[in-house]
Each structure stands twice: as C-alpha cells, then as structure tokens.
Amino acid sequence: MAVWLTLDKKYSWSRIAELAKRQKLEIGDWQRYDLAKNKHNAIRVGFAKFNEEEIKELIFRLKNTINQLIVK
C-alpha cells in the first residue's frame, strides 16, 4: 500500500518538506530515494499502517502543501 510521487523538476522535495511542517506533515528523509543521484525527484508514500480517515487527512495535508508551493 504505497504510491510513488514524482514532482515536476521545477519543484523540490526539500521545499515541500519545509512547507509540510506548517501542515503538521513530515516528509521524512526524501533524499534516500535518489541514492544514485539520478535526480528523478520522486518519493515513496506508504499508507499501510494508516486507516482510511488517516489516509484522507494525509492526502489533504499533502495537497495543501503542494498548493502553497504552486501559488507562490
């Protein structure tokens, strides 16, 4: 129960991780998904330990975070 999220190259997980803190959302160690330095700009988001309501809340917070980045 996971999905891969890939950002457009004009955005960075570093900036999203910073903005996510305002949403009480922890992006975690996003750099570990690019150990080969391929700059694929993607992370794995796992949902297995969450219930349906928690998953909805996580997606809502991530959406709000990304929208903040796009609006700026």
CHARMM-style PDB file with segment names, atoms N, HN, CA, C and O in Angstrom:
ATOM      1  N   MET     1       0.830  -1.185   0.000  1.00  0.00      PROA
ATOM      2  CA  MET     1       0.000   0.000   0.000  1.00  0.00      PROA
ATOM      3  C   MET     1       0.876   1.250   0.000  1.00  0.00      PROA
ATOM      4  O   MET     1       1.107   1.879   1.033  1.00  0.00      PROA
ATOM      5  N   ALA     2       1.344   1.579  -1.178  1.00  0.00      PROA
ATOM      6  HN  ALA     2       1.157   1.068  -2.017  1.00  0.00      PROA
ATOM      7  CA  ALA     2       2.179   2.769  -1.325  1.00  0.00      PROA
ATOM      8  C   ALA     2       2.041   3.301  -2.744  1.00  0.00      PROA
ATOM      9  O   ALA     2       1.622   2.591  -3.658  1.00  0.00      PROA
ATOM     10  N   VAL     3       2.402   4.555  -2.900  1.00  0.00      PROA
ATOM     11  HN  VAL     3       2.742   5.132  -2.157  1.00  0.00      PROA
ATOM     12  CA  VAL     3       2.445   5.169  -4.227  1.00  0.00      PROA
ATOM     13  C   VAL     3       3.751   5.932  -4.357  1.00  0.00      PROA
ATOM     14  O   VAL     3       4.340   6.360  -3.365  1.00  0.00      PROA
ATOM     15  N   TRP     4       4.190   6.094  -5.581  1.00  0.00      PROA
ATOM     16  HN  TRP     4       3.712   5.746  -6.387  1.00  0.00      PROA
ATOM     17  CA  TRP     4       5.355   6.928  -5.866  1.00  0.00      PROA
ATOM     18  C   TRP     4       4.855   8.276  -6.351  1.00  0.00      PROA
ATOM     19  O   TRP     4       3.993   8.347  -7.227  1.00  0.00      PROA
ATOM     20  N   LEU     5       5.394   9.338  -5.786  1.00  0.00      PROA
ATOM     21  HN  LEU     5       6.094   9.280  -5.074  1.00  0.00      PROA
ATOM     22  CA  LEU     5       5.057  10.695  -6.206  1.00  0.00      PROA
ATOM     23  C   LEU     5       6.275  11.322  -6.857  1.00  0.00      PROA
ATOM     24  O   LEU     5       7.345  11.395  -6.253  1.00  0.00      PROA
ATOM     25  N   THR     6       6.110  11.770  -8.078  1.00  0.00      PROA
ATOM     26  HN  THR     6       5.241  11.711  -8.569  1.00  0.00      PROA
ATOM     27  CA  THR     6       7.197  12.423  -8.799  1.00  0.00      PROA
ATOM     28  C   THR     6       6.823  13.870  -9.048  1.00  0.00      PROA
ATOM     29  O   THR     6       5.761  14.165  -9.597  1.00  0.00      PROA
ATOM     30  N   LEU     7       7.701  14.765  -8.640  1.00  0.00      PROA
ATOM     31  HN  LEU     7       8.563  14.525  -8.194  1.00  0.00      PROA
ATOM     32  CA  LEU     7       7.473  16.192  -8.837  1.00  0.00      PROA
ATOM     33  C   LEU     7       8.011  16.655 -10.177  1.00  0.00      PROA
ATOM     34  O   LEU     7       8.968  16.090 -10.707  1.00  0.00      PROA
ATOM     35  N   ASP     8       7.394  17.675 -10.708  1.00  0.00      PROA
ATOM     36  HN  ASP     8       6.617  18.134 -10.277  1.00  0.00      PROA
ATOM     37  CA  ASP     8       7.955  18.394 -11.844  1.00  0.00      PROA
ATOM     38  C   ASP     8       9.324  18.891 -11.402  1.00  0.00      PROA
ATOM     39  O   ASP     8       9.497  19.277 -10.246  1.00  0.00      PROA
ATOM     40  N   LYS     9      10.282  18.887 -12.293  1.00  0.00      PROA
ATOM     41  HN  LYS     9      10.141  18.574 -13.232  1.00  0.00      PROA
ATOM     42  CA  LYS     9      11.663  19.266 -11.948  1.00  0.00      PROA
ATOM     43  C   LYS     9      11.781  20.701 -11.416  1.00  0.00      PROA
ATOM     44  O   LYS     9      12.772  21.029 -10.763  1.00  0.00      PROA
ATOM     45  N   LYS    10      10.792  21.558 -11.682  1.00  0.00      PROA
ATOM     46  HN  LYS    10       9.987  21.292 -12.212  1.00  0.00      PROA
ATOM     47  CA  LYS    10      10.883  22.930 -11.184  1.00  0.00      PROA
ATOM     48  C   LYS    10      10.560  23.032  -9.697  1.00  0.00      PROA
ATOM     49  O   LYS    10      10.731  24.094  -9.098  1.00  0.00      PROA
ATOM     50  N   TYR    11      10.093  21.933  -9.097  1.00  0.00      PROA
ATOM     51  HN  TYR    11       9.954  21.071  -9.584  1.00  0.00      PROA
ATOM     52  CA  TYR    11       9.811  21.889  -7.663  1.00  0.00      PROA
ATOM     53  C   TYR    11      10.791  20.949  -6.975  1.00  0.00      PROA
ATOM     54  O   TYR    11      11.388  20.085  -7.618  1.00  0.00      PROA
ATOM     55  N   SER    12      10.955  21.117  -5.670  1.00  0.00      PROA
ATOM     56  HN  SER    12      10.470  21.819  -5.148  1.00  0.00      PROA
ATOM     57  CA  SER    12      11.879  20.244  -4.947  1.00  0.00      PROA
ATOM     58  C   SER    12      11.220  19.682  -3.687  1.00  0.00      PROA
ATOM     59  O   SER    12      10.396  20.333  -3.045  1.00  0.00      PROA
ATOM     60  N   TRP    13      11.609  18.461  -3.361  1.00  0.00      PROA
ATOM     61  HN  TRP    13      12.279  17.932  -3.883  1.00  0.00      PROA
ATOM     62  CA  TRP    13      11.121  17.849  -2.124  1.00  0.00      PROA
ATOM     63  C   TRP    13      11.662  18.592  -0.913  1.00  0.00      PROA
ATOM     64  O   TRP    13      11.037  18.590   0.147  1.00  0.00      PROA
ATOM     65  N   SER    14      12.787  19.210  -1.057  1.00  0.00      PROA
ATOM     66  HN  SER    14      13.295  19.212  -1.918  1.00  0.00      PROA
ATOM     67  CA  SER    14      13.348  19.996   0.034  1.00  0.00      PROA
ATOM     68  C   SER    14      12.384  21.111   0.437  1.00  0.00      PROA
ATOM     69  O   SER    14      12.095  21.304   1.618  1.00  0.00      PROA
ATOM     70  N   ARG    15      11.895  21.835  -0.559  1.00  0.00      PROA
ATOM     71  HN  ARG    15      12.129  21.678  -1.519  1.00  0.00      PROA
ATOM     72  CA  ARG    15      10.952  22.938  -0.297  1.00  0.00      PROA
ATOM     73  C   ARG    15       9.613  22.390   0.205  1.00  0.00      PROA
ATOM     74  O   ARG    15       9.016  22.963   1.116  1.00  0.00      PROA
ATOM     75  N   ILE    16       9.147  21.311  -0.369  1.00  0.00      PROA
ATOM     76  HN  ILE    16       9.633  20.846  -1.109  1.00  0.00      PROA
ATOM     77  CA  ILE    16       7.885  20.721   0.079  1.00  0.00      PROA
ATOM     78  C   ILE    16       8.006  20.248   1.519  1.00  0.00      PROA
ATOM     79  O   ILE    16       7.087  20.453   2.312  1.00  0.00      PROA
ATOM     80  N   ALA    17       9.117  19.622   1.871  1.00  0.00      PROA
ATOM     81  HN  ALA    17       9.864  19.456   1.227  1.00  0.00      PROA
ATOM     82  CA  ALA    17       9.320  19.160   3.249  1.00  0.00      PROA
ATOM     83  C   ALA    17       9.272  20.338   4.221  1.00  0.00      PROA
ATOM     84  O   ALA    17       8.724  20.228   5.317  1.00  0.00      PROA
ATOM     85  N   GLU    18       9.846  21.453   3.812  1.00  0.00      PROA
ATOM     86  HN  GLU    18      10.292  21.542   2.921  1.00  0.00      PROA
ATOM     87  CA  GLU    18       9.838  22.653   4.641  1.00  0.00      PROA
ATOM     88  C   GLU    18       8.406  23.182   4.830  1.00  0.00      PROA
ATOM     89  O   GLU    18       7.998  23.487   5.950  1.00  0.00      PROA
ATOM     90  N   LEU    19       7.656  23.286   3.740  1.00  0.00      PROA
ATOM     91  HN  LEU    19       7.987  23.038   2.830  1.00  0.00      PROA
ATOM     92  CA  LEU    19       6.272  23.774   3.808  1.00  0.00      PROA
ATOM     93  C   LEU    19       5.352  22.785   4.533  1.00  0.00      PROA
ATOM     94  O   LEU    19       4.398  23.194   5.196  1.00  0.00      PROA
ATOM     95  N   ALA    20       5.636  21.495   4.408  1.00  0.00      PROA
ATOM     96  HN  ALA    20       6.410  21.163   3.869  1.00  0.00      PROA
ATOM     97  CA  ALA    20       4.783  20.468   5.016  1.00  0.00      PROA
ATOM     98  C   ALA    20       4.740  20.586   6.534  1.00  0.00      PROA
ATOM     99  O   ALA    20       3.741  20.222   7.155  1.00  0.00      PROA
ATOM    100  N   LYS    21       5.797  21.082   7.126  1.00  0.00      PROA
ATOM    101  HN  LYS    21       6.608  21.377   6.621  1.00  0.00      PROA
ATOM    102  CA  LYS    21       5.820  21.234   8.582  1.00  0.00      PROA
ATOM    103  C   LYS    21       4.689  22.133   9.065  1.00  0.00      PROA
ATOM    104  O   LYS    21       4.161  21.940  10.160  1.00  0.00      PROA
ATOM    105  N   ARG    22       4.321  23.110   8.251  1.00  0.00      PROA
ATOM    106  HN  ARG    22       4.750  23.267   7.362  1.00  0.00      PROA
ATOM    107  CA  ARG    22       3.195  24.004   8.599  1.00  0.00      PROA
ATOM    108  C   ARG    22       1.872  23.255   8.619  1.00  0.00      PROA
ATOM    109  O   ARG    22       0.928  23.661   9.298  1.00  0.00      PROA
ATOM    110  N   GLN    23       1.809  22.164   7.877  1.00  0.00      PROA
ATOM    111  HN  GLN    23       2.575  21.833   7.326  1.00  0.00      PROA
ATOM    112  CA  GLN    23       0.604  21.329   7.817  1.00  0.00      PROA
ATOM    113  C   GLN    23       0.676  20.171   8.820  1.00  0.00      PROA
ATOM    114  O   GLN    23      -0.190  19.295   8.835  1.00  0.00      PROA
ATOM    115  N   LYS    24       1.723  20.181   9.657  1.00  0.00      PROA
ATOM    116  HN  LYS    24       2.426  20.892   9.645  1.00  0.00      PROA
ATOM    117  CA  LYS    24       1.974  19.084  10.594  1.00  0.00      PROA
ATOM    118  C   LYS    24       2.092  17.758   9.845  1.00  0.00      PROA
ATOM    119  O   LYS    24       1.517  16.738  10.226  1.00  0.00      PROA
ATOM    120  N   LEU    25       2.871  17.824   8.755  1.00  0.00      PROA
ATOM    121  HN  LEU    25       3.338  18.652   8.445  1.00  0.00      PROA
ATOM    122  CA  LEU    25       3.114  16.669   7.903  1.00  0.00      PROA
ATOM    123  C   LEU    25       4.622  16.499   7.778  1.00  0.00      PROA
ATOM    124  O   LEU    25       5.339  17.441   7.440  1.00  0.00      PROA
ATOM    125  N   GLU    26       5.086  15.309   8.051  1.00  0.00      PROA
ATOM    126  HN  GLU    26       4.504  14.544   8.326  1.00  0.00      PROA
ATOM    127  CA  GLU    26       6.526  15.017   7.981  1.00  0.00      PROA
ATOM    128  C   GLU    26       6.823  14.274   6.690  1.00  0.00      PROA
ATOM    129  O   GLU    26       6.327  13.167   6.478  1.00  0.00      PROA
ATOM    130  N   ILE    27       7.621  14.869   5.836  1.00  0.00      PROA
ATOM    131  HN  ILE    27       8.024  15.768   6.008  1.00  0.00      PROA
ATOM    132  CA  ILE    27       8.002  14.228   4.575  1.00  0.00      PROA
ATOM    133  C   ILE    27       9.084  13.175   4.817  1.00  0.00      PROA
ATOM    134  O   ILE    27       9.127  12.163   4.118  1.00  0.00      PROA
ATOM    135  N   GLY    28       9.931  13.396   5.770  1.00  0.00      PROA
ATOM    136  HN  GLY    28       9.896  14.218   6.338  1.00  0.00      PROA
ATOM    137  CA  GLY    28      10.953  12.400   6.089  1.00  0.00      PROA
ATOM    138  C   GLY    28      12.197  12.567   5.251  1.00  0.00      PROA
ATOM    139  O   GLY    28      12.432  13.627   4.670  1.00  0.00      PROA
ATOM    140  N   ASP    29      12.986  11.524   5.189  1.00  0.00      PROA
ATOM    141  HN  ASP    29      12.795  10.663   5.661  1.00  0.00      PROA
ATOM    142  CA  ASP    29      14.273  11.546   4.510  1.00  0.00      PROA
ATOM    143  C   ASP    29      14.089  11.313   3.015  1.00  0.00      PROA
ATOM    144  O   ASP    29      14.363  10.220   2.520  1.00  0.00      PROA
ATOM    145  N   TRP    30      13.635  12.318   2.304  1.00  0.00      PROA
ATOM    146  HN  TRP    30      13.413  13.207   2.706  1.00  0.00      PROA
ATOM    147  CA  TRP    30      13.331  12.193   0.884  1.00  0.00      PROA
ATOM    148  C   TRP    30      14.571  11.916   0.042  1.00  0.00      PROA
ATOM    149  O   TRP    30      14.453  11.343  -1.041  1.00  0.00      PROA
ATOM    150  N   GLN    31      15.762  12.309   0.512  1.00  0.00      PROA
ATOM    151  HN  GLN    31      15.858  12.774   1.392  1.00  0.00      PROA
ATOM    152  CA  GLN    31      16.988  12.097  -0.262  1.00  0.00      PROA
ATOM    153  C   GLN    31      17.308  10.614  -0.460  1.00  0.00      PROA
ATOM    154  O   GLN    31      17.980  10.255  -1.427  1.00  0.00      PROA
ATOM    155  N   ARG    32      16.848   9.772   0.420  1.00  0.00      PROA
ATOM    156  HN  ARG    32      16.302  10.064   1.205  1.00  0.00      PROA
ATOM    157  CA  ARG    32      17.196   8.345   0.343  1.00  0.00      PROA
ATOM    158  C   ARG    32      16.613   7.659  -0.886  1.00  0.00      PROA
ATOM    159  O   ARG    32      17.015   6.546  -1.225  1.00  0.00      PROA
ATOM    160  N   TYR    33      15.669   8.313  -1.555  1.00  0.00      PROA
ATOM    161  HN  TYR    33      15.342   9.217  -1.280  1.00  0.00      PROA
ATOM    162  CA  TYR    33      15.077   7.721  -2.745  1.00  0.00      PROA
ATOM    163  C   TYR    33      15.876   8.018  -4.011  1.00  0.00      PROA
ATOM    164  O   TYR    33      15.489   7.607  -5.105  1.00  0.00      PROA
ATOM    165  N   ASP    34      16.993   8.735  -3.862  1.00  0.00      PROA
ATOM    166  HN  ASP    34      17.308   9.069  -2.973  1.00  0.00      PROA
ATOM    167  CA  ASP    34      17.838   9.041  -5.012  1.00  0.00      PROA
ATOM    168  C   ASP    34      19.315   8.826  -4.669  1.00  0.00      PROA
ATOM    169  O   ASP    34      20.151   9.699  -4.902  1.00  0.00      PROA
ATOM    170  N   LEU    35      19.613   7.677  -4.125  1.00  0.00      PROA
ATOM    171  HN  LEU    35      18.934   6.968  -3.936  1.00  0.00      PROA
ATOM    172  CA  LEU    35      20.994   7.373  -3.727  1.00  0.00      PROA
ATOM    173  C   LEU    35      21.952   7.365  -4.916  1.00  0.00      PROA
ATOM    174  O   LEU    35      23.138   7.653  -4.761  1.00  0.00      PROA
ATOM    175  N   ALA    36      21.445   7.040  -6.089  1.00  0.00      PROA
ATOM    176  HN  ALA    36      20.481   6.806  -6.216  1.00  0.00      PROA
ATOM    177  CA  ALA    36      22.291   7.010  -7.284  1.00  0.00      PROA
ATOM    178  C   ALA    36      22.447   8.392  -7.911  1.00  0.00      PROA
ATOM    179  O   ALA    36      23.121   8.548  -8.930  1.00  0.00      PROA
ATOM    180  N   LYS    37      21.822   9.389  -7.297  1.00  0.00      PROA
ATOM    181  HN  LYS    37      21.275   9.263  -6.470  1.00  0.00      PROA
ATOM    182  CA  LYS    37      21.909  10.783  -7.792  1.00  0.00      PROA
ATOM    183  C   LYS    37      21.379  10.924  -9.224  1.00  0.00      PROA
ATOM    184  O   LYS    37      21.959  11.637 -10.042  1.00  0.00      PROA
ATOM    185  N   ASN    38      20.270  10.236  -9.513  1.00  0.00      PROA
ATOM    186  HN  ASN    38      19.799   9.656  -8.848  1.00  0.00      PROA
ATOM    187  CA  ASN    38      19.641  10.313 -10.834  1.00  0.00      PROA
ATOM    188  C   ASN    38      18.731  11.530 -10.988  1.00  0.00      PROA
ATOM    189  O   ASN    38      18.297  11.854 -12.093  1.00  0.00      PROA
ATOM    190  N   LYS    39      18.448  12.195  -9.879  1.00  0.00      PROA
ATOM    191  HN  LYS    39      18.801  11.932  -8.981  1.00  0.00      PROA
ATOM    192  CA  LYS    39      17.579  13.380  -9.859  1.00  0.00      PROA
ATOM    193  C   LYS    39      16.191  13.080 -10.429  1.00  0.00      PROA
ATOM    194  O   LYS    39      15.640  13.868 -11.198  1.00  0.00      PROA
ATOM    195  N   HSD    40      15.633  11.926 -10.039  1.00  0.00      PROA
ATOM    196  HN  HSD    40      16.080  11.286  -9.414  1.00  0.00      PROA
ATOM    197  CA  HSD    40      14.304  11.556 -10.515  1.00  0.00      PROA
ATOM    198  C   HSD    40      13.200  12.333  -9.800  1.00  0.00      PROA
ATOM    199  O   HSD    40      12.061  12.352 -10.267  1.00  0.00      PROA
ATOM    200  N   ASN    41      13.521  12.973  -8.672  1.00  0.00      PROA
ATOM    201  HN  ASN    41      14.446  12.958  -8.293  1.00  0.00      PROA
ATOM    202  CA  ASN    41      12.601  13.858  -7.950  1.00  0.00      PROA
ATOM    203  C   ASN    41      11.327  13.140  -7.499  1.00  0.00      PROA
ATOM    204  O   ASN    41      10.232  13.691  -7.613  1.00  0.00      PROA
ATOM    205  N   ALA    42      11.463  11.936  -6.998  1.00  0.00      PROA
ATOM    206  HN  ALA    42      12.353  11.488  -6.906  1.00  0.00      PROA
ATOM    207  CA  ALA    42      10.317  11.134  -6.582  1.00  0.00      PROA
ATOM    208  C   ALA    42      10.516  10.598  -5.165  1.00  0.00      PROA
ATOM    209  O   ALA    42      11.641  10.419  -4.698  1.00  0.00      PROA
ATOM    210  N   ILE    43       9.400  10.351  -4.502  1.00  0.00      PROA
ATOM    211  HN  ILE    43       8.486  10.496  -4.880  1.00  0.00      PROA
ATOM    212  CA  ILE    43       9.427   9.700  -3.188  1.00  0.00      PROA
ATOM    213  C   ILE    43       8.337   8.629  -3.138  1.00  0.00      PROA
ATOM    214  O   ILE    43       7.392   8.636  -3.926  1.00  0.00      PROA
ATOM    215  N   ARG    44       8.501   7.726  -2.202  1.00  0.00      PROA
ATOM    216  HN  ARG    44       9.269   7.721  -1.562  1.00  0.00      PROA
ATOM    217  CA  ARG    44       7.502   6.680  -1.957  1.00  0.00      PROA
ATOM    218  C   ARG    44       6.695   7.079  -0.743  1.00  0.00      PROA
ATOM    219  O   ARG    44       7.251   7.394   0.310  1.00  0.00      PROA
ATOM    220  N   VAL    45       5.373   7.064  -0.892  1.00  0.00      PROA
ATOM    221  HN  VAL    45       4.922   6.808  -1.747  1.00  0.00      PROA
ATOM    222  CA  VAL    45       4.482   7.387   0.224  1.00  0.00      PROA
ATOM    223  C   VAL    45       3.725   6.118   0.580  1.00  0.00      PROA
ATOM    224  O   VAL    45       2.955   5.597  -0.227  1.00  0.00      PROA
ATOM    225  N   GLY    46       3.949   5.620   1.800  1.00  0.00      PROA
ATOM    226  HN  GLY    46       4.575   6.043   2.455  1.00  0.00      PROA
ATOM    227  CA  GLY    46       3.309   4.393   2.246  1.00  0.00      PROA
ATOM    228  C   GLY    46       2.093   4.673   3.117  1.00  0.00      PROA
ATOM    229  O   GLY    46       2.089   5.601   3.927  1.00  0.00      PROA
ATOM    230  N   PHE    47       1.053   3.846   2.933  1.00  0.00      PROA
ATOM    231  HN  PHE    47       1.056   3.093   2.275  1.00  0.00      PROA
ATOM    232  CA  PHE    47      -0.201   4.022   3.657  1.00  0.00      PROA
ATOM    233  C   PHE    47      -0.590   2.819   4.509  1.00  0.00      PROA
ATOM    234  O   PHE    47      -1.629   2.851   5.167  1.00  0.00      PROA
ATOM    235  N   ALA    48       0.199   1.780   4.515  1.00  0.00      PROA
ATOM    236  HN  ALA    48       1.044   1.754   3.980  1.00  0.00      PROA
ATOM    237  CA  ALA    48      -0.200   0.508   5.111  1.00  0.00      PROA
ATOM    238  C   ALA    48      -0.590   0.595   6.584  1.00  0.00      PROA
ATOM    239  O   ALA    48      -1.483  -0.128   7.024  1.00  0.00      PROA
ATOM    240  N   LYS    49       0.051   1.452   7.338  1.00  0.00      PROA
ATOM    241  HN  LYS    49       0.777   2.039   6.980  1.00  0.00      PROA
ATOM    242  CA  LYS    49      -0.243   1.483   8.779  1.00  0.00      PROA
ATOM    243  C   LYS    49      -1.382   2.441   9.138  1.00  0.00      PROA
ATOM    244  O   LYS    49      -1.748   2.556  10.307  1.00  0.00      PROA
ATOM    245  N   PHE    50      -1.943   3.130   8.137  1.00  0.00      PROA
ATOM    246  HN  PHE    50      -1.645   3.037   7.187  1.00  0.00      PROA
ATOM    247  CA  PHE    50      -2.988   4.120   8.399  1.00  0.00      PROA
ATOM    248  C   PHE    50      -4.371   3.585   8.075  1.00  0.00      PROA
ATOM    249  O   PHE    50      -4.535   2.741   7.195  1.00  0.00      PROA
ATOM    250  N   ASN    51      -5.366   4.090   8.800  1.00  0.00      PROA
ATOM    251  HN  ASN    51      -5.233   4.776   9.515  1.00  0.00      PROA
ATOM    252  CA  ASN    51      -6.746   3.749   8.450  1.00  0.00      PROA
ATOM    253  C   ASN    51      -7.235   4.717   7.372  1.00  0.00      PROA
ATOM    254  O   ASN    51      -6.520   5.644   6.993  1.00  0.00      PROA
ATOM    255  N   GLU    52      -8.446   4.500   6.885  1.00  0.00      PROA
ATOM    256  HN  GLU    52      -9.027   3.747   7.193  1.00  0.00      PROA
ATOM    257  CA  GLU    52      -8.968   5.293   5.767  1.00  0.00      PROA
ATOM    258  C   GLU    52      -9.032   6.797   6.082  1.00  0.00      PROA
ATOM    259  O   GLU    52      -8.679   7.619   5.237  1.00  0.00      PROA
ATOM    260  N   GLU    53      -9.465   7.145   7.250  1.00  0.00      PROA
ATOM    261  HN  GLU    53      -9.753   6.477   7.936  1.00  0.00      PROA
ATOM    262  CA  GLU    53      -9.557   8.566   7.625  1.00  0.00      PROA
ATOM    263  C   GLU    53      -8.168   9.207   7.714  1.00  0.00      PROA
ATOM    264  O   GLU    53      -7.986  10.355   7.309  1.00  0.00      PROA
ATOM    265  N   GLU    54      -7.205   8.477   8.238  1.00  0.00      PROA
ATOM    266  HN  GLU    54      -7.353   7.545   8.567  1.00  0.00      PROA
ATOM    267  CA  GLU    54      -5.838   8.997   8.320  1.00  0.00      PROA
ATOM    268  C   GLU    54      -5.232   9.197   6.934  1.00  0.00      PROA
ATOM    269  O   GLU    54      -4.505  10.163   6.701  1.00  0.00      PROA
ATOM    270  N   ILE    55      -5.534   8.282   6.018  1.00  0.00      PROA
ATOM    271  HN  ILE    55      -6.125   7.497   6.207  1.00  0.00      PROA
ATOM    272  CA  ILE    55      -5.039   8.417   4.647  1.00  0.00      PROA
ATOM    273  C   ILE    55      -5.634   9.663   4.000  1.00  0.00      PROA
ATOM    274  O   ILE    55      -4.925  10.422   3.340  1.00  0.00      PROA
ATOM    275  N   LYS    56      -6.926   9.872   4.187  1.00  0.00      PROA
ATOM    276  HN  LYS    56      -7.502   9.256   4.724  1.00  0.00      PROA
ATOM    277  CA  LYS    56      -7.574  11.071   3.636  1.00  0.00      PROA
ATOM    278  C   LYS    56      -6.939  12.339   4.202  1.00  0.00      PROA
ATOM    279  O   LYS    56      -6.710  13.304   3.472  1.00  0.00      PROA
ATOM    280  N   GLU    57      -6.661  12.333   5.479  1.00  0.00      PROA
ATOM    281  HN  GLU    57      -6.847  11.549   6.072  1.00  0.00      PROA
ATOM    282  CA  GLU    57      -6.044  13.500   6.119  1.00  0.00      PROA
ATOM    283  C   GLU    57      -4.629  13.724   5.595  1.00  0.00      PROA
ATOM    284  O   GLU    57      -4.239  14.864   5.342  1.00  0.00      PROA
ATOM    285  N   LEU    58      -3.869  12.666   5.430  1.00  0.00      PROA
ATOM    286  HN  LEU    58      -4.186  11.740   5.636  1.00  0.00      PROA
ATOM    287  CA  LEU    58      -2.511  12.777   4.886  1.00  0.00      PROA
ATOM    288  C   LEU    58      -2.539  13.379   3.483  1.00  0.00      PROA
ATOM    289  O   LEU    58      -1.759  14.279   3.172  1.00  0.00      PROA
ATOM    290  N   ILE    59      -3.433  12.880   2.646  1.00  0.00      PROA
ATOM    291  HN  ILE    59      -4.066  12.149   2.899  1.00  0.00      PROA
ATOM    292  CA  ILE    59      -3.544  13.397   1.277  1.00  0.00      PROA
ATOM    293  C   ILE    59      -3.993  14.857   1.286  1.00  0.00      PROA
ATOM    294  O   ILE    59      -3.484  15.666   0.510  1.00  0.00      PROA
ATOM    295  N   PHE    60      -4.934  15.195   2.148  1.00  0.00      PROA
ATOM    296  HN  PHE    60      -5.348  14.537   2.778  1.00  0.00      PROA
ATOM    297  CA  PHE    60      -5.396  16.582   2.268  1.00  0.00      PROA
ATOM    298  C   PHE    60      -4.239  17.513   2.643  1.00  0.00      PROA
ATOM    299  O   PHE    60      -4.083  18.583   2.056  1.00  0.00      PROA
ATOM    300  N   ARG    61      -3.438  17.103   3.616  1.00  0.00      PROA
ATOM    301  HN  ARG    61      -3.565  16.234   4.093  1.00  0.00      PROA
ATOM    302  CA  ARG    61      -2.304  17.929   4.041  1.00  0.00      PROA
ATOM    303  C   ARG    61      -1.235  18.040   2.945  1.00  0.00      PROA
ATOM    304  O   ARG    61      -0.659  19.109   2.741  1.00  0.00      PROA
ATOM    305  N   LEU    62      -0.977  16.948   2.251  1.00  0.00      PROA
ATOM    306  HN  LEU    62      -1.444  16.080   2.416  1.00  0.00      PROA
ATOM    307  CA  LEU    62      -0.002  16.990   1.166  1.00  0.00      PROA
ATOM    308  C   LEU    62      -0.500  17.896   0.036  1.00  0.00      PROA
ATOM    309  O   LEU    62       0.271  18.671  -0.529  1.00  0.00      PROA
ATOM    310  N   LYS    63      -1.770  17.795  -0.282  1.00  0.00      PROA
ATOM    311  HN  LYS    63      -2.397  17.165   0.177  1.00  0.00      PROA
ATOM    312  CA  LYS    63      -2.365  18.658  -1.309  1.00  0.00      PROA
ATOM    313  C   LYS    63      -2.222  20.127  -0.917  1.00  0.00      PROA
ATOM    314  O   LYS    63      -1.825  20.951  -1.741  1.00  0.00      PROA
ATOM    315  N   ASN    64      -2.540  20.457   0.321  1.00  0.00      PROA
ATOM    316  HN  ASN    64      -2.863  19.788   0.990  1.00  0.00      PROA
ATOM    317  CA  ASN    64      -2.402  21.839   0.789  1.00  0.00      PROA
ATOM    318  C   ASN    64      -0.957  22.311   0.706  1.00  0.00      PROA
ATOM    319  O   ASN    64      -0.694  23.456   0.340  1.00  0.00      PROA
ATOM    320  N   THR    65      -0.038  21.446   1.038  1.00  0.00      PROA
ATOM    321  HN  THR    65      -0.251  20.515   1.334  1.00  0.00      PROA
ATOM    322  CA  THR    65       1.383  21.785   0.973  1.00  0.00      PROA
ATOM    323  C   THR    65       1.809  22.094  -0.460  1.00  0.00      PROA
ATOM    324  O   THR    65       2.454  23.110  -0.719  1.00  0.00      PROA
ATOM    325  N   ILE    66       1.451  21.227  -1.366  1.00  0.00      PROA
ATOM    326  HN  ILE    66       0.928  20.402  -1.155  1.00  0.00      PROA
ATOM    327  CA  ILE    66       1.826  21.418  -2.766  1.00  0.00      PROA
ATOM    328  C   ILE    66       1.150  22.657  -3.346  1.00  0.00      PROA
ATOM    329  O   ILE    66       1.758  23.389  -4.127  1.00  0.00      PROA
ATOM    330  N   ASN    67      -0.099  22.895  -2.969  1.00  0.00      PROA
ATOM    331  HN  ASN    67      -0.593  22.300  -2.335  1.00  0.00      PROA
ATOM    332  CA  ASN    67      -0.792  24.099  -3.436  1.00  0.00      PROA
ATOM    333  C   ASN    67      -0.093  25.369  -2.962  1.00  0.00      PROA
ATOM    334  O   ASN    67      -0.055  26.357  -3.695  1.00  0.00      PROA
ATOM    335  N   GLN    68       0.453  25.361  -1.766  1.00  0.00      PROA
ATOM    336  HN  GLN    68       0.422  24.558  -1.171  1.00  0.00      PROA
ATOM    337  CA  GLN    68       1.210  26.522  -1.272  1.00  0.00      PROA
ATOM    338  C   GLN    68       2.421  26.778  -2.161  1.00  0.00      PROA
ATOM    339  O   GLN    68       2.755  27.928  -2.446  1.00  0.00      PROA
ATOM    340  N   LEU    69       3.061  25.736  -2.587  1.00  0.00      PROA
ATOM    341  HN  LEU    69       2.790  24.802  -2.356  1.00  0.00      PROA
ATOM    342  CA  LEU    69       4.246  25.865  -3.434  1.00  0.00      PROA
ATOM    343  C   LEU    69       3.873  26.406  -4.814  1.00  0.00      PROA
ATOM    344  O   LEU    69       4.572  27.262  -5.356  1.00  0.00      PROA
ATOM    345  N   ILE    70       2.795  25.918  -5.372  1.00  0.00      PROA
ATOM    346  HN  ILE    70       2.226  25.223  -4.932  1.00  0.00      PROA
ATOM    347  CA  ILE    70       2.363  26.316  -6.705  1.00  0.00      PROA
ATOM    348  C   ILE    70       1.895  27.765  -6.727  1.00  0.00      PROA
ATOM    349  O   ILE    70       2.161  28.486  -7.689  1.00  0.00      PROA
ATOM    350  N   VAL    71       1.200  28.199  -5.676  1.00  0.00      PROA
ATOM    351  HN  VAL    71       0.984  27.613  -4.894  1.00  0.00      PROA
ATOM    352  CA  VAL    71       0.672  29.553  -5.605  1.00  0.00      PROA
ATOM    353  C   VAL    71       1.779  30.587  -5.526  1.00  0.00      PROA
ATOM    354  O   VAL    71       1.625  31.694  -6.042  1.00  0.00      PROA
ATOM    355  N   LYS    72       2.901  30.245  -4.885  1.00  0.00      PROA
ATOM    356  HN  LYS    72       3.026  29.346  -4.466  1.00  0.00      PROA
ATOM    357  CA  LYS    72       3.986  31.209  -4.672  1.00  0.00      PROA
ATOM    358  C   LYS    72       4.733  31.513  -5.919  1.00  0.00      PROA
ATOM    359  OT1 LYS    72       5.674  32.306  -5.898  1.00  0.00      PROA
TER     360      LYS     72
END
